[in-house]
Amino acid sequence: MDMATSERWTVNINDGPLPLWLFDAKRRPLGTKTTDFLGMAKLLLPTKKTMGEVIDCSGPPMTAFCNR
């Protein structure tokens, strides 16, 4: 849910190691592009940091995944 606009959507993530859902606009948060999620690749590396410390949590796609 976008708290500013009260818009709601469902992220439909697929099973398996490849994030194929990113290539289907109907399965991503509304108004996002595949390239908006490139920064999340950093989460594949081992770390003890929080998600918000590893990736930039600004912008439409990240508000769905980051806890501020």
Secondary structure by P-SEA (a helix, b strand, c coil): ccccccbbbbbccccccccccccccccccccccccccccccccccccccccccccccccccccccccc
